[in-house]
Amino acid sequence: MPAAPRPTTPRPATPRRAATGPATTGPAPAAAPGSPTPGAPTPDSSARGPRPGATLTVTAAATAVALMNYTAPMLTLPAMATAFRTPASAQAWLLNGTPLGLAVLLLVAGSLADAHGRRRVFLLGTLALGLTTALGALAGSTLTFTLARTAQGAASAAVLAGSLGLLAEAYPAGRDRIRATGIWGAAVSGGIALGPLLAGALSLLDWRLAYGALGAAALAIAAAGTRALARDTAKPARPARPDLPGAVTLGLALAALLTALTLGRDGWLRAPVGLLLLASAALTAAFVAVERRSRTPMIDLALLRRPAFLASTLGALFTGLAVIGLFSVVPALLQSGAGMSPLGAAWLFVLWSGTAFVVALQARRLAGRLSAPYQLALGFALSAAGVLTLLGGLDGPWPRLLPGLLTAGAGSGLLNAALPRLAVDSVPPERAAMGSGANNTARYIGSSAGVALTLALATTDPDTALIASTALALTGAALTLALGRLVRGRPPG
């Protein structure tokens, strides 16, 4: 990872050490107003103002671990399903526990971070991620593992919402922010790439080892962050209460949708599927009504009137539906269709996610030439083109997949770089964590639905899932391109 920009905020003055020599008599001179009291301990590092380098390093590392934890089950799914005796109709829950927790609590985490301090929420989330990931390694059934994964998603929500809020504080709008959010986006892609690789390597011994290692890494980052991150300074006089009614209605709506998509693989025209879809639509309408009446909403719906914010939200939603939903299942499809080993499937997956990492890291060079909504449209178009070339290739041989994985990976990298920049630039500075939360909520709602839909479609023919992903990506490209034309001028920076 390239070195982060040097801090531009002035450091507090440090009083000079008194010269050694004979003691003098008489009263000590009065301290100047605002100067440190003689003999008082100097403030520790966490009391200083925002330090961009340390902030970027810690938040990027925690984000990478959260995404590694998110993608690890892509490779361990067959082994977990065997260990837990999970039927095929319920395997989607082994993948969807974390995105369910993310989607439900990201907006709550964003509001809490804005109200109670982004550093505090970020560190608590990182600590909770370490503990719940370690507990997931001890799960003994589908239910307990899914519950642990849901808790990991809730913790990851605090990590992701707090991290972008901290970056918005540490980097003012401009080229430094573009570079920082580009590195953060690369950490997202890097975590997506490394999670399956770690899981594939450790699954040769025991699939549970991957979750133990990720839990230990999160705890180490939480410990380092307590010293490296500057303390929160700006806080509202009256911290807002979390919007629990909004979280409950959103969670129930998403749970109904995922259950319907999971049951759909056994027949889409059955009564339970239709009733669950209607319930999801009704609960979504209830969520909107709750947010309109709430004094402290999870999301300010008025922000949706901003074309840039709408492009950010829809771009994240279709990234989850078309990209994350499909590639979360591709490693398992390679193991079942082409008969690849977990580690072999992980290396092929790294071609996609590793390309995304490199492209996200370099995408900042496009910032002055291509607005973020247009970058999203280009990313969707490349992803669609890459997925189309995978048609008929998931059964092997593996060299046939290389061009498509590389092309789709480049598209994913452009998406990962543009989304965080647009998320924080499209909202007022005091709403940065809400913007981050809304963006990531849409992304993980999309990914949860995309995973369930992909697994349902892949049971008959994997190519059907590829065609659906292509259609969704092209829809995302069309929407973000249209919204990009409504955005007046370029985003800040």
PALO-58432 format. One record per residue (C-alpha): residue in one letter; x negated, y, z. Coordinates in Angstrom, 3 decimals. Example, Ala and Ser with C-alpha at 12.3 -4.5 7.8 and 13.67 -1.06 7.14 Angstrom:
// residues 2
["A", [-12.300, -4.500, 7.800]]
["S", [-13.670, -1.060, 7.140]]
This chain:
// residues 493
["M", [0.000, 0.000, 0.000]]
["P", [-1.449, 3.419, -0.919]]
["A", [-2.456, 5.714, 1.905]]
["A", [0.377, 7.932, 3.067]]
["P", [0.091, 11.726, 2.693]]
["R", [-1.716, 13.509, 5.490]]
["P", [0.558, 15.253, 7.981]]
["T", [1.467, 18.807, 7.104]]
["T", [3.076, 19.748, 10.421]]
["P", [0.812, 21.662, 12.799]]
["R", [-0.444, 19.709, 15.771]]
["P", [0.012, 21.199, 19.223]]
["A", [-2.931, 23.120, 20.484]]
["T", [-5.150, 21.255, 22.930]]
["P", [-6.732, 23.274, 25.764]]
["R", [-10.499, 23.317, 25.748]]
["R", [-12.272, 21.258, 28.386]]
["A", [-13.710, 23.469, 31.125]]
["A", [-17.483, 23.797, 31.029]]
["T", [-19.279, 21.843, 33.694]]
["G", [-21.137, 23.797, 36.302]]
["P", [-20.889, 25.183, 39.826]]
["A", [-17.416, 25.659, 41.184]]
["T", [-16.131, 29.231, 41.289]]
["T", [-14.081, 30.771, 44.033]]
["G", [-10.981, 32.858, 43.770]]
["P", [-7.523, 32.206, 42.413]]
["A", [-7.136, 30.366, 39.145]]
["P", [-6.043, 32.508, 36.205]]
["A", [-2.347, 32.395, 35.423]]
["A", [-1.376, 30.084, 32.618]]
["A", [-0.039, 31.676, 29.485]]
["P", [3.643, 31.085, 28.845]]
["G", [4.156, 27.755, 27.117]]
["S", [0.599, 26.547, 27.770]]
["P", [-0.084, 23.220, 29.502]]
["T", [-0.261, 23.310, 33.268]]
["P", [-3.837, 22.772, 34.493]]
["G", [-4.309, 19.218, 35.660]]
["A", [-1.104, 18.012, 34.002]]
["P", [-1.404, 15.019, 31.699]]
["T", [-1.479, 15.823, 28.021]]
["P", [1.528, 14.703, 26.013]]
["D", [1.194, 11.270, 24.493]]
["S", [1.413, 10.652, 20.793]]
["S", [5.139, 10.006, 20.871]]
["A", [5.795, 13.564, 22.096]]
["R", [4.274, 15.201, 19.040]]
["G", [6.186, 16.325, 16.002]]
["P", [6.908, 14.011, 13.108]]
["R", [3.711, 12.385, 11.781]]
["P", [4.376, 11.303, 8.203]]
["G", [1.621, 8.701, 7.893]]
["A", [2.530, 6.784, 11.044]]
["T", [6.253, 7.111, 10.346]]
["L", [5.912, 5.727, 6.826]]
["T", [3.709, 2.828, 7.914]]
["V", [5.966, 1.663, 10.746]]
["T", [9.267, 2.113, 8.929]]
["A", [7.996, 0.427, 5.762]]
["A", [6.643, -2.532, 7.757]]
["A", [9.899, -2.988, 9.685]]
["T", [11.929, -2.687, 6.497]]
["A", [9.788, -5.323, 4.792]]
["V", [10.275, -7.737, 7.713]]
["A", [14.049, -7.098, 7.723]]
["L", [14.214, -7.909, 4.000]]
["M", [11.960, -10.967, 4.427]]
["N", [14.393, -12.209, 7.036]]
["Y", [17.267, -11.470, 4.656]]
["T", [15.793, -13.463, 1.750]]
["A", [14.192, -16.359, 3.648]]
["P", [17.340, -18.569, 3.480]]
["M", [17.160, -18.492, -0.317]]
["L", [14.462, -21.172, -0.064]]
["T", [15.551, -22.898, 3.134]]
["L", [19.218, -23.273, 2.087]]
["P", [18.941, -26.916, 0.913]]
["A", [17.014, -27.965, 4.034]]
["M", [19.389, -26.094, 6.356]]
["A", [22.474, -27.528, 4.663]]
["T", [21.029, -31.015, 5.173]]
["A", [20.053, -30.362, 8.799]]
["F", [23.427, -28.826, 9.691]]
["R", [25.425, -31.176, 7.403]]
["T", [26.994, -28.088, 5.847]]
["P", [29.542, -28.868, 3.112]]
["A", [29.056, -27.170, -0.248]]
["S", [32.148, -25.025, 0.307]]
["A", [30.604, -23.443, 3.419]]
["Q", [27.011, -22.943, 2.273]]
["A", [27.709, -19.340, 1.279]]
["W", [28.011, -18.481, 4.984]]
["L", [24.424, -19.581, 5.621]]
["L", [23.340, -16.851, 3.184]]
["N", [25.998, -14.278, 4.012]]
["G", [25.637, -13.979, 7.780]]
["T", [23.028, -11.231, 7.610]]
["P", [24.631, -9.143, 4.830]]
["L", [27.953, -9.359, 6.700]]
["G", [26.371, -7.844, 9.813]]
["L", [24.539, -5.284, 7.691]]
["A", [27.604, -4.187, 5.777]]
["V", [29.805, -3.821, 8.851]]
["L", [27.362, -1.980, 11.105]]
["L", [25.146, 0.068, 8.782]]
["L", [27.509, 3.045, 8.825]]
["V", [27.868, 2.783, 12.609]]
["A", [24.088, 2.627, 12.908]]
["G", [23.726, 5.683, 10.680]]
["S", [26.159, 7.681, 12.813]]
["L", [24.453, 6.556, 16.030]]
["A", [21.042, 7.470, 14.615]]
["D", [22.231, 10.974, 13.685]]
["A", [23.889, 11.443, 17.081]]
["H", [21.514, 9.747, 19.532]]
["G", [18.138, 9.843, 17.807]]
["R", [16.743, 8.005, 14.824]]
["R", [13.630, 6.810, 16.650]]
["R", [15.676, 5.286, 19.451]]
["V", [18.071, 3.459, 17.116]]
["F", [15.222, 2.282, 14.883]]
["L", [13.165, 0.850, 17.764]]
["L", [16.152, -0.845, 19.413]]
["G", [17.071, -2.352, 16.060]]
["T", [13.551, -3.653, 15.471]]
["L", [13.435, -5.198, 18.944]]
["A", [16.853, -6.825, 18.478]]
["L", [15.807, -8.126, 15.051]]
["G", [12.821, -9.885, 16.590]]
["L", [14.888, -11.513, 19.336]]
["T", [17.814, -12.621, 17.160]]
["T", [15.543, -13.972, 14.408]]
["A", [13.665, -16.074, 16.934]]
["L", [16.991, -17.343, 18.290]]
["G", [18.064, -18.284, 14.758]]
["A", [15.153, -20.693, 14.611]]
["L", [16.775, -22.616, 17.495]]
["A", [20.246, -22.901, 15.921]]
["G", [21.696, -26.386, 15.719]]
["S", [24.800, -25.946, 13.560]]
["T", [26.219, -23.939, 10.674]]
["L", [28.296, -21.830, 13.062]]
["T", [25.485, -20.941, 15.474]]
["F", [23.071, -20.158, 12.643]]
["T", [25.676, -17.963, 10.922]]
["L", [26.353, -16.103, 14.175]]
["A", [22.618, -15.576, 14.703]]
["R", [22.282, -14.319, 11.137]]
["T", [25.180, -11.901, 11.655]]
["A", [23.419, -10.519, 14.737]]
["Q", [20.230, -10.202, 12.675]]
["G", [22.208, -8.216, 10.131]]
["A", [23.453, -5.870, 12.842]]
["A", [19.883, -5.338, 14.041]]
["S", [18.658, -4.828, 10.481]]
["A", [21.362, -2.192, 10.048]]
["A", [19.751, -0.135, 12.799]]
["V", [16.313, -0.637, 11.237]]
["L", [17.369, 0.451, 7.751]]
["A", [19.563, 3.373, 8.801]]
["G", [16.985, 4.678, 11.258]]
["S", [14.024, 4.259, 8.923]]
["L", [15.338, 6.443, 6.103]]
["G", [16.486, 9.024, 8.646]]
["L", [12.977, 9.107, 10.109]]
["L", [11.466, 9.506, 6.644]]
["A", [13.834, 12.378, 5.882]]
["E", [12.582, 14.137, 9.025]]
["A", [8.906, 13.447, 8.360]]
["Y", [8.900, 14.396, 4.674]]
["P", [10.553, 17.577, 3.424]]
["A", [12.273, 17.488, 0.060]]
["G", [9.697, 17.477, -2.715]]
["R", [6.962, 15.303, -4.143]]
["D", [5.924, 13.992, -0.715]]
["R", [9.436, 12.686, -0.095]]
["I", [9.575, 11.134, -3.561]]
["R", [6.307, 9.337, -2.864]]
["A", [7.412, 8.220, 0.619]]
["T", [10.804, 6.898, -0.497]]
["G", [9.072, 5.180, -3.417]]
["I", [6.767, 3.366, -0.987]]
["W", [9.769, 2.537, 1.206]]
["G", [11.577, 1.150, -1.847]]
["A", [8.475, -0.886, -2.654]]
["A", [8.609, -2.280, 0.901]]
["V", [12.172, -3.411, 0.155]]
["S", [10.978, -5.202, -2.980]]
["G", [7.920, -6.575, -1.160]]
["G", [10.067, -7.977, 1.637]]
["I", [12.413, -9.574, -0.874]]
["A", [9.395, -11.173, -2.576]]
["L", [7.545, -12.365, 0.510]]
["G", [10.518, -13.806, 2.411]]
["P", [11.086, -16.812, 0.139]]
["L", [7.332, -17.304, -0.289]]
["L", [6.812, -17.479, 3.477]]
["A", [9.835, -19.723, 3.891]]
["G", [8.731, -21.983, 1.052]]
["A", [5.238, -22.395, 2.476]]
["L", [6.334, -23.009, 6.067]]
["S", [9.202, -25.289, 5.044]]
["L", [6.579, -27.835, 4.065]]
["L", [6.214, -28.304, 7.836]]
["D", [9.578, -27.165, 9.230]]
["W", [12.051, -24.623, 7.842]]
["R", [12.514, -23.166, 11.357]]
["L", [8.922, -21.901, 11.473]]
["A", [9.695, -19.079, 9.033]]
["Y", [12.238, -17.545, 11.408]]
["G", [9.918, -17.850, 14.380]]
["A", [7.144, -16.073, 12.472]]
["L", [9.459, -13.268, 11.326]]
["G", [10.789, -12.804, 14.863]]
["A", [7.247, -12.424, 16.204]]
["A", [6.397, -9.895, 13.462]]
["A", [9.436, -7.748, 14.268]]
["L", [8.567, -7.712, 17.981]]
["A", [5.004, -6.640, 17.174]]
["I", [6.249, -3.758, 15.002]]
["A", [8.649, -2.643, 17.739]]
["A", [5.748, -2.513, 20.194]]
["A", [3.591, -0.530, 17.769]]
["G", [6.441, 1.860, 16.959]]
["T", [6.897, 2.916, 20.571]]
["R", [3.458, 4.577, 20.401]]
["A", [3.239, 5.535, 16.737]]
["L", [6.592, 7.266, 16.198]]
["A", [7.211, 10.799, 17.384]]
["R", [10.002, 11.255, 19.887]]
["D", [13.360, 12.520, 18.658]]
["T", [13.674, 16.271, 18.963]]
["A", [16.864, 17.525, 17.325]]
["K", [20.004, 16.081, 18.915]]
["P", [23.602, 17.315, 18.929]]
["A", [24.864, 18.770, 22.184]]
["R", [27.667, 16.215, 22.365]]
["P", [26.647, 12.850, 20.916]]
["A", [29.479, 11.294, 18.929]]
["R", [31.081, 8.031, 19.952]]
["P", [30.728, 5.134, 17.520]]
["D", [33.662, 4.621, 15.183]]
["L", [34.702, 1.194, 16.445]]
["P", [38.137, 1.129, 14.741]]
["G", [36.433, 1.810, 11.428]]
["A", [33.870, -0.918, 12.032]]
["V", [36.570, -3.443, 12.968]]
["T", [38.775, -2.759, 9.929]]
["L", [35.781, -2.795, 7.565]]
["G", [34.477, -6.020, 9.093]]
["L", [37.847, -7.763, 8.794]]
["A", [38.261, -6.571, 5.206]]
["L", [34.854, -7.896, 4.242]]
["A", [35.355, -11.191, 6.102]]
["A", [38.664, -11.743, 4.284]]
["L", [37.034, -11.000, 0.932]]
["L", [34.097, -13.342, 1.522]]
["T", [36.369, -16.126, 2.727]]
["A", [38.519, -15.765, -0.383]]
["L", [35.485, -15.901, -2.666]]
["T", [34.108, -18.909, -0.775]]
["L", [37.406, -20.800, -1.037]]
["G", [37.758, -19.803, -4.666]]
["R", [35.254, -22.416, -5.782]]
["D", [37.910, -25.051, -5.006]]
["G", [40.594, -23.233, -7.040]]
["W", [41.205, -19.528, -7.636]]
["L", [44.994, -19.803, -7.999]]
["R", [45.632, -21.373, -4.589]]
["A", [47.849, -19.451, -2.134]]
["P", [45.185, -18.992, 0.608]]
["V", [42.825, -17.288, -1.863]]
["G", [45.495, -14.863, -3.040]]
["L", [46.651, -14.069, 0.499]]
["L", [43.087, -13.396, 1.656]]
["L", [42.466, -11.071, -1.293]]
["L", [45.655, -9.151, -0.487]]
["A", [44.634, -8.964, 3.172]]
["S", [41.222, -7.616, 2.170]]
["A", [42.828, -4.911, 0.019]]
["A", [45.222, -3.937, 2.830]]
["L", [42.428, -3.792, 5.400]]
["T", [40.323, -1.672, 3.052]]
["A", [43.216, 0.790, 2.782]]
["A", [43.486, 0.747, 6.580]]
["F", [39.751, 1.512, 6.830]]
["V", [40.180, 4.553, 4.580]]
["A", [43.125, 5.753, 6.690]]
["V", [41.127, 5.301, 9.904]]
["E", [38.191, 7.247, 8.512]]
["R", [40.406, 10.135, 7.419]]
["R", [41.888, 10.516, 10.903]]
["S", [38.770, 9.844, 12.943]]
["R", [36.956, 12.746, 14.590]]
["T", [33.691, 10.823, 14.307]]
["P", [34.043, 8.763, 11.117]]
["M", [31.478, 6.202, 10.047]]
["I", [31.430, 7.951, 6.698]]
["D", [32.579, 11.418, 5.745]]
["L", [34.852, 10.596, 2.790]]
["A", [34.470, 14.158, 1.524]]
["L", [30.926, 13.202, 0.491]]
["L", [32.431, 11.022, -2.234]]
["R", [33.361, 14.222, -4.052]]
["R", [29.666, 14.766, -4.715]]
["P", [28.678, 13.096, -8.007]]
["A", [25.167, 12.360, -6.690]]
["F", [26.485, 10.655, -3.546]]
["L", [29.042, 8.712, -5.567]]
["A", [26.291, 7.607, -7.960]]
["S", [24.201, 6.498, -4.978]]
["T", [27.078, 4.513, -3.444]]
["L", [28.267, 2.854, -6.656]]
["G", [24.692, 2.181, -7.709]]
["A", [24.060, 0.385, -4.424]]
["L", [27.333, -1.569, -4.676]]
["F", [26.576, -2.857, -8.174]]
["T", [22.953, -3.565, -7.229]]
["G", [24.315, -5.962, -4.628]]
["L", [26.952, -7.469, -6.900]]
["A", [24.897, -7.883, -10.056]]
["V", [21.288, -8.220, -8.884]]
["I", [20.943, -9.294, -5.245]]
["G", [23.978, -11.582, -5.382]]
["L", [22.573, -13.543, -8.328]]
["F", [18.909, -13.713, -7.341]]
["S", [19.798, -14.743, -3.787]]
["V", [21.044, -18.006, -5.291]]
["V", [18.530, -18.478, -8.147]]
["P", [15.902, -20.283, -5.986]]
["A", [18.490, -22.847, -4.837]]
["L", [19.672, -23.276, -8.441]]
["L", [16.088, -23.916, -9.542]]
["Q", [15.682, -26.597, -6.885]]
["S", [18.944, -28.347, -7.788]]
["G", [18.896, -27.799, -11.563]]
["A", [15.225, -27.979, -12.530]]
["G", [14.221, -30.209, -9.609]]
["M", [11.595, -27.745, -8.406]]
["S", [10.035, -27.886, -4.948]]
["P", [10.829, -25.052, -2.500]]
["L", [7.332, -23.614, -2.906]]
["G", [7.481, -23.862, -6.702]]
["A", [10.842, -22.064, -6.743]]
["A", [9.367, -19.429, -4.397]]
["W", [6.512, -18.674, -6.795]]
["L", [8.929, -18.236, -9.690]]
["F", [11.058, -15.957, -7.509]]
["V", [7.952, -13.895, -6.738]]
["L", [7.585, -13.143, -10.446]]
["W", [10.910, -11.328, -10.266]]
["S", [10.541, -9.712, -6.849]]
["G", [6.816, -9.014, -7.245]]
["T", [7.475, -7.173, -10.499]]
["A", [10.161, -5.197, -8.671]]
["F", [7.611, -4.297, -5.984]]
["V", [5.043, -2.993, -8.492]]
["V", [7.608, -1.045, -10.515]]
["A", [9.187, 0.513, -7.392]]
["L", [5.745, 1.627, -6.248]]
["Q", [5.017, 3.319, -9.572]]
["A", [8.509, 4.649, -10.268]]
["R", [7.723, 7.920, -8.493]]
["R", [5.937, 8.945, -11.691]]
["L", [9.359, 9.108, -13.359]]
["A", [10.796, 11.519, -10.776]]
["G", [9.976, 14.665, -12.732]]
["R", [11.134, 13.182, -16.031]]
["L", [14.187, 11.098, -15.167]]
["S", [16.888, 11.954, -12.639]]
["A", [17.789, 9.301, -10.088]]
["P", [21.230, 8.458, -11.604]]
["Y", [19.639, 7.940, -15.018]]
["Q", [16.932, 5.814, -13.411]]
["L", [19.691, 3.660, -11.917]]
["A", [21.322, 3.256, -15.335]]
["L", [17.983, 2.207, -16.859]]
["G", [17.410, -0.271, -14.027]]
["F", [20.812, -1.884, -14.560]]
["A", [20.216, -2.117, -18.310]]
["L", [16.867, -3.861, -17.845]]
["S", [18.337, -6.247, -15.281]]
["A", [21.157, -7.168, -17.659]]
["A", [18.698, -7.752, -20.511]]
["G", [16.517, -9.969, -18.333]]
["V", [19.407, -12.052, -17.018]]
["L", [20.700, -12.636, -20.547]]
["T", [17.393, -14.273, -21.500]]
["L", [17.833, -16.740, -18.605]]
["L", [20.907, -18.300, -20.234]]
["G", [20.392, -22.032, -20.623]]
["G", [17.044, -21.925, -18.812]]
["L", [17.798, -22.665, -15.160]]
["D", [17.524, -26.394, -15.834]]
["G", [13.913, -25.968, -16.999]]
["P", [11.251, -25.884, -18.240]]
["W", [10.032, -23.014, -16.074]]
["P", [7.895, -21.136, -18.698]]
["R", [11.141, -20.436, -20.513]]
["L", [12.199, -18.207, -17.580]]
["L", [9.167, -15.911, -17.441]]
["P", [10.252, -13.103, -19.843]]
["G", [13.669, -12.800, -18.222]]
["L", [12.324, -12.755, -14.665]]
["L", [9.769, -10.064, -15.511]]
["T", [12.312, -7.870, -17.317]]
["A", [14.955, -8.233, -14.607]]
["G", [12.286, -7.573, -11.958]]
["A", [11.346, -4.287, -13.617]]
["G", [14.995, -3.251, -13.557]]
["S", [15.310, -4.175, -9.885]]
["G", [12.223, -2.116, -9.059]]
["L", [13.724, 0.972, -10.691]]
["L", [16.912, 0.458, -8.677]]
["N", [15.044, 0.010, -5.386]]
["A", [13.038, 3.196, -5.960]]
["A", [15.961, 5.393, -7.021]]
["L", [18.535, 4.347, -4.402]]
["P", [16.767, 5.546, -1.207]]
["R", [15.765, 8.860, -2.818]]
["L", [19.303, 9.517, -4.012]]
["A", [20.747, 8.396, -0.652]]
["V", [18.948, 11.094, 1.342]]
["D", [18.920, 13.799, -1.337]]
["S", [22.675, 13.606, -1.984]]
["V", [23.720, 14.521, 1.587]]
["P", [22.941, 17.440, 3.933]]
["P", [19.757, 16.939, 6.014]]
["E", [21.707, 16.403, 9.235]]
["R", [23.597, 13.557, 7.505]]
["A", [20.489, 11.735, 6.259]]
["A", [21.116, 8.625, 8.357]]
["M", [24.761, 8.524, 7.280]]
["G", [23.641, 8.759, 3.658]]
["S", [21.224, 5.895, 4.223]]
["G", [23.889, 3.877, 6.032]]
["A", [26.488, 4.397, 3.312]]
["N", [24.013, 3.441, 0.605]]
["N", [22.881, 0.259, 2.300]]
["T", [26.433, -0.641, 3.362]]
["A", [27.541, -0.552, -0.258]]
["R", [24.486, -2.588, -1.257]]
["Y", [25.175, -5.369, 1.248]]
["I", [28.919, -5.434, 0.695]]
["G", [28.039, -5.999, -2.940]]
["S", [25.420, -8.635, -2.173]]
["S", [27.765, -10.555, 0.151]]
["A", [30.471, -10.643, -2.483]]
["G", [27.899, -11.368, -5.187]]
["V", [26.461, -14.380, -3.326]]
["A", [29.892, -15.888, -2.738]]
["L", [30.935, -15.232, -6.344]]
["T", [27.699, -16.648, -7.772]]
["L", [27.941, -19.838, -5.726]]
["A", [31.576, -20.250, -6.729]]
["L", [30.840, -19.785, -10.443]]
["A", [27.626, -21.832, -10.447]]
["T", [29.429, -24.988, -9.330]]
["T", [30.848, -25.440, -12.837]]
["D", [28.057, -23.932, -14.940]]
["P", [25.111, -21.732, -13.868]]
["D", [25.388, -19.813, -17.145]]
["T", [28.804, -18.561, -16.071]]
["A", [27.181, -16.869, -13.074]]
["L", [24.523, -15.338, -15.354]]
["I", [27.164, -13.916, -17.691]]
["A", [29.088, -12.446, -14.743]]
["S", [25.896, -10.815, -13.426]]
["T", [25.187, -9.299, -16.851]]
["A", [28.703, -7.858, -17.114]]
["L", [28.466, -6.341, -13.619]]
["A", [25.039, -4.824, -14.337]]
["L", [26.284, -3.215, -17.542]]
["T", [29.264, -1.811, -15.655]]
["G", [26.888, -0.316, -13.076]]
["A", [24.806, 1.200, -15.869]]
["A", [27.847, 2.815, -17.467]]
["L", [29.117, 4.283, -14.184]]
["T", [25.783, 5.730, -13.026]]
["L", [25.102, 7.125, -16.502]]
["A", [28.470, 8.901, -16.498]]
["L", [27.909, 10.273, -12.994]]
["G", [24.397, 11.366, -13.923]]
["R", [25.890, 13.682, -16.505]]
["L", [28.061, 15.284, -13.807]]
["V", [25.121, 16.002, -11.513]]
["R", [24.108, 19.570, -12.167]]
["G", [20.388, 19.913, -12.526]]
["R", [17.961, 17.475, -11.026]]
["P", [18.024, 16.177, -7.450]]
["P", [15.764, 18.087, -5.062]]
["G", [12.173, 17.251, -5.785]]
